[in-house]
Amino acid sequence: MKQRRWLLPIIVFVLSALLLDACSFSVEILSTPTSSPPTATPIPPTFTPVPPTAIVPSVTPTLISIRADTMSMLEIFSSIGEGESVRSLAFTPDDTVLAAAGGNTEDFAIHVWDVANGEPIGTLGGHTGIVWDLAFSPDGEMLASVSSDGTAQIRDWRNGDILKTLNFPGEVASVSFSPDGRRLAVGGVDEAQMQTAAVWIFSVDSWEPLIKIPERLNIGAMAYSPNGRLLVGGGTSRDVQVWRTSDGTSIFTLSHAHPITDVAISPDSSTAATATCAYAVDDECTEGGVWVWNLSTGRLIVRLGDFPDVVEGVAFSPDGSSLIAASRGGRLRVYTTSDYQPVFKATPSGGNGIMTLSPDGGLLATGNDNGQVHLWKVVYRP
C-alpha cells in the first residue's frame, strides 16, 4: 500500500475534464501487439546487501486492547533513511519477508527485511523516481515495482536481478498481480493521449500487453479480486472503476467526492473498501473516510469516518471479519465487517497512513515520513 499526493492542481482536473467530456474510450485488446510504449534508457540493477544493524526495537512497546482486537508494536525498521517518506509496503505470500519503498528526492530504492529475525536482507536499486507501489507475485518469486520514472520493474528480489522492465509514456503509480500469477496490471498516466491515463494488463509469461483500458486521470490504487474475475482501481479522477478482467469491460463506476488513495477487496470478492478524503476545506482534507461497496450491485454499503485527514491505507483481514484503515496522520482503526463498528483505535507516532497486512493477518506494517516502518502483531479474538 502506498502514499498518494491526494490533491493535484485543480486547473489540471478542470482542463482534463473539459477536454475529455467530448471523448469516448474503448478498451484495446492487445493479443498481438505491434508496437511498444516509448522506451526509457535502461537502468542497470543494483543490489546492496545490508548488515543487520538497522533494527531499532521499540523501547516501550505500545499495547492497546479495545474489545475484540489487540495490536502490539514489535519492532521498528529504520533503513530507508531519515527524512525519506515510506511510500509503499508489501509482504511475501508466506509472510516471511517485508519490502518497503521510500523516496522524496534521493532514496528511490526498495528495502527488504527478514520478518522472523528483523534483519535487513538488502537494498534493491534501479528506479530513478519515487517508487509508488510494490507487489509480490503469488508464488513469492518476483517483486514488481512502479515508479514516477515511467517504468515497472519486475525482479528476483533475492539477488536483485531485474527480470523485465516495462516502459510507459508517463508516471505509473499502481501495480497488482492476478491471484493465479499469470497477469500483471499496471496503472498510470498515458501522456501520449492528451494527459489521460490507462491500465495495462500484461501476460507474465511473455510480458506482452494483453489489454489496455483508457481512463481519465491517474490510477493510483488498484487490486485484483481474490477470485480473479474483477479488477478495481481508482485515483485522481475521483471515481473507482470495477472492470471485468477477461476483457477489460467496465462493470461499475463508484463515484467519490475526492481522489482515491487505496483499494482493498474482501476475501470472498463480494465487497470493496476504498480509502479517500470525505471532506476538504481550501484543498486541505479535514475528514478522511473509507467507503465500502457491494461488488455485485455497485451500491454503497457504508461510509466510515472518524479520521481528521485523508485515509491512505485499507485492508481486510484474511477471514473477512475485520477491516483495517490508517490515515495520513497515523490513526489506525479496526472495524468489524458484521456491523462496521470500530473495535480498535490507536495513533502510532509519526505514521503517515501507509500500511499493509500480512497474508495470514498476523502482522501489520505501517510507515511514516521519517523512513521508519513499524511492525505490529495483530491478535484476533472471538
C-alpha positions in Angstrom: 0.0 0.0 0.0 1.3 3.5 -0.8 1.2 7.2 -0.2 -0.6 9.4 -2.6 -0.5 13.1 -3.4 -4.2 13.2 -3.0 -4.8 16.7 -4.3 -3.2 17.9 -7.6 -3.8 21.3 -9.0 -7.5 21.9 -9.6 -6.7 23.5 -13.0 -5.4 20.2 -14.3 -8.6 18.5 -13.1 -10.9 21.0 -14.8 -8.9 21.2 -18.0 -8.8 17.5 -18.3 -12.5 17.1 -17.7 -13.3 19.7 -20.3 -11.1 18.1 -22.9 -12.3 14.6 -22.2 -16.1 15.2 -22.0 -16.2 15.0 -25.7 -14.1 11.9 -25.9 -15.2 8.2 -25.8 -13.0 5.5 -24.5 -12.7 1.9 -25.8 -10.8 -1.0 -24.4 -7.9 -2.2 -26.6 -7.4 -6.0 -26.8 -3.7 -6.3 -27.5 -3.3 -10.1 -28.0 -0.8 -9.5 -30.9 0.8 -6.1 -30.1 2.6 -4.4 -33.0 4.3 -1.7 -31.0 5.5 -0.9 -27.5 5.4 2.3 -25.5 8.4 4.6 -25.8 11.5 3.0 -24.3 13.4 4.8 -21.5 17.1 4.5 -21.1 17.8 1.1 -19.4 19.0 1.3 -15.8 21.4 -1.3 -14.5 20.1 -3.2 -11.5 21.8 -2.8 -8.2 21.7 -4.9 -5.1 23.3 -3.8 -1.9 23.4 -6.3 1.0 22.8 -4.5 4.3 24.4 -5.6 7.6 21.8 -6.3 10.3 22.2 -3.1 12.2 19.1 -1.2 11.1 16.5 -2.6 13.6 15.6 -0.3 16.4 13.5 -2.3 18.9 10.7 -0.4 20.5 11.8 0.7 23.9 8.3 0.9 25.3 6.1 -1.4 23.1 2.6 0.0 22.6 -0.1 -2.3 23.8 -3.7 -1.3 23.3 -6.7 -3.6 23.8 -10.2 -2.5 22.9 -13.0 -5.1 22.8 -12.1 -7.9 20.4 -8.8 -7.0 18.8 -5.3 -6.4 20.2 -2.2 -5.0 18.5 1.2 -4.6 20.0 4.2 -3.0 18.3 7.0 -5.5 17.8 9.9 -3.6 16.1 10.7 -0.5 14.2 12.6 -1.0 10.9 14.6 2.1 10.0 16.7 1.5 6.9 15.0 3.8 4.4 16.7 7.0 5.5 15.9 9.9 7.8 13.6 12.3 6.2 12.5 9.9 3.5 8.8 9.0 3.4 7.7 5.4 3.2 5.5 5.2 0.1 4.7 1.5 -0.2 4.8 -1.8 1.7 4.4 -5.4 0.8 4.7 -8.8 2.4 5.6 -12.0 0.6 2.8 -14.6 0.4 4.4 -16.7 3.1 4.6 -13.7 5.5 8.4 -14.1 5.9 9.7 -11.0 4.0 8.7 -7.4 4.1 9.6 -4.9 1.3 9.3 -1.1 1.7 9.7 1.7 -0.9 10.6 5.2 0.0 11.7 8.4 -1.6 11.4 12.1 -1.6 14.3 13.4 -3.6 17.2 11.0 -3.1 16.4 7.4 -2.0 14.4 5.6 -4.6 15.5 2.1 -3.5 13.4 -0.8 -2.2 14.4 -2.1 1.2 13.8 -5.8 2.1 13.7 -7.3 5.6 13.5 -10.8 7.1 10.4 -10.6 9.3 11.4 -13.6 11.5 14.7 -12.1 12.8 14.2 -8.5 11.9 17.4 -8.4 9.8 17.6 -6.4 6.6 18.2 -8.6 3.5 19.2 -6.0 1.1 18.5 -2.8 -0.9 17.2 -3.0 -4.5 18.2 -0.2 -6.8 17.2 0.6 -10.3 14.5 3.3 -10.2 15.3 7.0 -10.7 12.0 8.3 -9.4 9.6 7.7 -6.4 8.5 4.1 -6.1 4.8 4.4 -5.6 3.7 0.8 -5.4 5.0 -2.8 -4.8 3.5 -6.2 -5.3 4.9 -9.7 -4.8 3.9 -12.5 -7.2 1.6 -15.1 -5.7 4.4 -17.7 -5.7 6.7 -15.2 -3.9 9.4 -15.4 -6.5 9.1 -11.9 -8.1 8.7 -8.4 -6.8 7.0 -5.8 -9.1 7.5 -2.1 -8.5 6.2 1.0 -10.3 7.7 4.5 -10.3 7.4 8.1 -11.3 10.2 7.4 -13.7 7.7 5.8 -16.0 8.8 2.2 -15.5 7.6 -1.0 -13.9 10.4 -3.3 -12.9 9.9 -7.0 -12.2 12.8 -8.5 -10.3 14.1 -11.5 -8.5 14.2 -9.9 -5.1 16.6 -12.4 -3.6 19.5 -11.3 -5.8 18.3 -8.0 -7.1 18.3 -9.1 -10.8 15.8 -7.1 -12.9 13.9 -9.7 -15.0 11.9 -7.3 -17.0 11.5 -3.5 -17.3 8.2 -2.3 -18.8 8.3 1.3 -20.1 5.3 3.7 -20.2 4.6 7.1 -21.6 4.3 8.7 -18.2 4.3 8.1 -14.4 2.9 4.7 -13.2 1.5 4.5 -9.7 -0.2 1.2 -9.1 0.6 -2.5 -9.7 -1.2 -5.8 -8.9 -0.6 -9.5 -9.8 -3.7 -11.6 -10.6 -4.3 -14.3 -8.0 -3.1 -17.0 -10.3 0.1 -15.1 -11.1 -0.4 -15.2 -14.8 -1.2 -11.5 -15.3 0.2 -8.2 -14.1 -1.9 -5.0 -14.1 -0.2 -1.6 -14.1 -2.0 1.8 -13.7 -0.6 5.2 -14.6 -0.5 8.2 -16.9 -0.7 7.8 -20.6 0.7 11.1 -21.7 0.6 10.1 -25.3 -3.1 10.7 -25.3 -3.9 14.2 -24.0 -2.6 13.7 -20.5 -5.1 10.8 -19.9 -4.4 7.6 -18.0 -4.7 3.9 -18.6 -4.5 0.4 -17.1 -2.3 -2.1 -18.9 -2.7 -5.8 -18.3 0.4 -7.9 -19.2 1.0 -11.6 -19.7 3.5 -12.7 -17.1 4.8 -15.5 -19.3 5.7 -13.2 -22.3 5.4 -9.7 -20.7 3.3 -8.7 -23.8 0.4 -6.3 -23.2 -2.9 -8.1 -23.5 -5.4 -5.3 -22.6 -5.2 -1.5 -22.4 -8.1 0.2 -20.5 -8.2 4.0 -21.1 -9.0 6.2 -18.1 -9.4 10.0 -17.5 -6.8 10.5 -14.8 -4.0 8.7 -13.0 -4.8 5.3 -11.4 -3.1 5.5 -8.1 -4.7 2.4 -6.4 -5.7 -0.9 -7.8 -6.4 -4.5 -6.7 -7.5 -7.8 -8.2 -10.4 -9.6 -6.6 -9.3 -12.8 -4.9 -11.4 -14.8 -7.4 -9.5 -13.1 -10.2 -12.7 -12.0 -12.0 -12.6 -8.3 -11.2 -10.0 -5.5 -11.2 -10.9 -2.5 -9.0 -9.0 0.8 -9.4 -9.2 4.5 -8.8 -7.2 7.6 -8.3 -7.3 11.3 -9.1 -10.4 11.0 -11.3 -12.4 10.6 -8.0 -14.1 7.6 -9.4 -13.5 3.9 -8.7 -13.8 1.6 -11.7 -14.7 -2.1 -11.5 -13.5 -3.9 -14.6 -14.0 -7.5 -15.8 -10.5 -8.9 -16.1 -11.3 -11.2 -19.1 -11.8 -8.3 -21.5 -11.4 -5.0 -19.5 -15.0 -4.1 -19.7 -16.2 -1.6 -17.0 -19.0 -3.1 -14.9 -19.5 -0.3 -12.3 -18.3 3.3 -11.7 -18.3 4.1 -8.0 -18.3 7.8 -7.5 -16.4 9.7 -4.8 -16.1 13.3 -3.8 -12.3 13.3 -3.8 -9.4 11.2 -5.1 -8.9 7.6 -4.1 -5.8 6.6 -2.3 -6.2 2.8 -1.7 -8.4 -0.1 -2.6 -9.0 -3.4 -0.8 -11.3 -6.3 -1.7 -12.8 -8.8 0.8 -11.6 -12.5 0.7 -14.9 -13.6 -0.8 -14.6 -11.0 -3.6 -18.1 -9.6 -2.6 -17.0 -6.2 -1.1 -14.6 -3.4 -1.9 -13.3 -0.8 0.5 -11.9 2.5 -0.9 -9.8 5.0 1.1 -10.3 8.6 0.4 -10.9 12.1 1.7 -14.5 12.6 2.8 -14.5 16.4 3.2 -12.0 19.2 2.4 -11.7 22.9 3.0 -9.4 25.0 0.8 -7.9 21.9 -0.8 -6.9 20.5 2.6 -8.5 17.3 3.7 -10.3 17.8 7.1 -12.1 14.5 7.3 -10.9 11.1 5.8 -13.2 8.2 5.1 -13.5 4.6 4.0 -16.3 3.8 1.7 -17.5 0.1 1.5 -19.2 -1.1 -1.7 -21.2 -4.2 -2.8 -19.4 -5.5 -5.9 -22.4 -7.4 -7.1 -24.7 -4.4 -7.3 -22.2 -1.4 -7.2 -24.2 0.1 -4.3 -22.6 1.8 -1.3 -22.9 -0.2 1.9 -21.5 2.2 4.5 -19.2 5.2 4.9 -16.7 5.1 7.7 -15.3 8.3 9.2 -13.6 9.4 12.4 -10.4 10.4 10.6 -9.2 14.1 10.8 -7.2 13.7 7.5 -7.1 11.6 4.3 -7.2 7.8 4.7 -4.1 6.3 3.0 -4.4 2.6 3.6 -7.1 0.0 3.9 -7.1 -3.8 4.2 -9.4 -6.7 5.0 -8.4 -9.5 7.4 -7.9 -12.9 5.8 -11.3 -14.2 7.1 -13.1 -11.0 6.1 -14.3 -10.3 9.7 -12.3 -7.1 10.1 -11.4 -4.0 8.1 -8.3 -2.0 9.0 -7.8 1.6 7.9 -5.0 4.1 8.5 -4.9 7.9 7.9 -2.1 10.2 6.9 -1.9 11.5 10.5 -1.2 7.9 11.7 -4.5 7.0 13.1 -5.3 3.2 13.0 -8.9 1.9 13.1 -10.2 -1.7 13.0 -13.8 -2.3 12.2 -15.9 -5.5 12.4 -17.5 -6.2 9.0 -20.7 -7.6 10.6 -21.8 -4.1 11.7 -18.8 -1.8 10.8 -18.3 -0.7 14.3 -14.8 0.3 15.5 -13.2 -2.2 17.8 -9.6 -0.8 17.9 -8.2 2.7 17.8 -4.6 3.8 18.0 -2.3 6.6 16.9 1.3 5.5 16.3 3.8 8.2 16.5 4.8 9.7 13.1 2.6 7.4 11.0 1.7 8.5 7.5 -1.1 6.0 6.7 0.9 3.7 4.5 0.2 0.2 5.7 -0.1 -3.5 4.6 -1.4 -6.5 6.3 0.4 -9.8 6.1 -1.4 -12.6 4.1 -2.1 -14.6 7.3 -3.3 -11.4 9.0 -1.0 -11.7 11.9 1.3 -8.8 11.2 0.5 -5.2 10.2 3.3 -3.0 8.8 2.8 0.8 8.9 5.1 3.5 7.6 6.0 7.1 8.5 7.6 10.2 7.0 10.9 9.6 8.8 12.0 6.5 6.9 10.6 4.1 9.5 8.4 1.0 9.3 6.5 -0.1 12.4 5.7 -3.7 12.7 2.6 -4.7 14.7 1.4 -8.0 16.0 -2.4 -8.5 15.4 -4.4 -10.9 17.5 -8.0 -11.7 16.6 -10.3 -12.9 19.3 -13.9 -14.2 19.1 
